[in-house]
């Protein structure tokens, strides 16, 4: 619970939001949310960070109590007020060192995941956060609390770059090392996994540049070879990460029967899976599904470029006898690993992520991986699982307040050449039509 929570007692919305969104497990921010909130508490009530928190709290309270119009309007007004303040300060090179600005962009990003006031708002706020972090430089983020703010913002910056298919400054080696230089022991498995994922937007941009050069009839053979080599190198780092994660967490997960009463892994025809995955804690579950979607997007991307699987050339440096043996029910990377196997792990982790004990944390951590998984199911034309995922996103939106979940699974953007992630590019048009019809039914209710 937030320290000195009594200071917020006059504002029921903030108290409710702190309890539901940020307490329990790692909270939706995934690390030291208490310090972040305490920082806001100490600020002036007229500061942009405090106004942003009030807007978030009003929106969340209203959503979780039947979309209360008056409180929603109050939240929208505060949101507008925070935006006006932020737009003035965000490009000030001296103001970027103010924690309040970083906090405000992060809070307004959360507001958009709840209210979804426009399609790109949540992406734009992640962009604002990225500009502030980059202006501050990696050296600034070695000590507390600046290091905490860096960690809070890092994945949001990566996700935005994945959507835009533009490289992020976080791929630079200095951003992978300097923030941990003073306390290297604090760099954990999630941080190392993000190191690998933050390279991928740059690969997407490289591909766009190569395609543009090819359209000008330039010889791009060397560029393709360079990109292929970079993909294989990063994929091998991902394999090493997975093996080390398994060695560090041998008893991290076990299989258990589906809880039919929860309806999370069941449809009208019965259970979708033989069993589900139960993890030691939410942090490990979150790492596993993020690894799975990273594996998925690397695999699809490489295969689309080369028309061959990435597993053969990437795994060839390790003879089978030198590879670790499984220590749990999870899949280890190998030449025989299929997309279905990867997607199954994500789907079978849903029940654990959405368990009531995880409050909003599990749902928030699951949204992005589940979206990549959803695109993969569409590619494989897994109609039953596709319809299950659409119903699941509605459940997440209604039970946790994250309205973004209801819209994040839309495929309408494909008809205009846009995409939420690289995997969307491979979804068959007939599946797009199916998803659009089901989405229309859902939004009309």
Helices and strands as residue ranges (DSSP letters): G 5-8, H 12-17, I 18-22, H 33-42, H 48-64, H 69-89, G 95-97, H 99-115, H 121-136, G 138-141, H 146-164, G 169-171, H 173-177, G 178-180, G 184-186, H 189-215, H 221-248, E 253-256, G 260-262, E 266-267, E 270-271, E 276-279, H 282-306, H 310-315, G 320-322, H 339-348, H 350-353, G 356-358, H 361-379, H 383-400, H 404-408, G 412-416, G 422-426, H 429-444
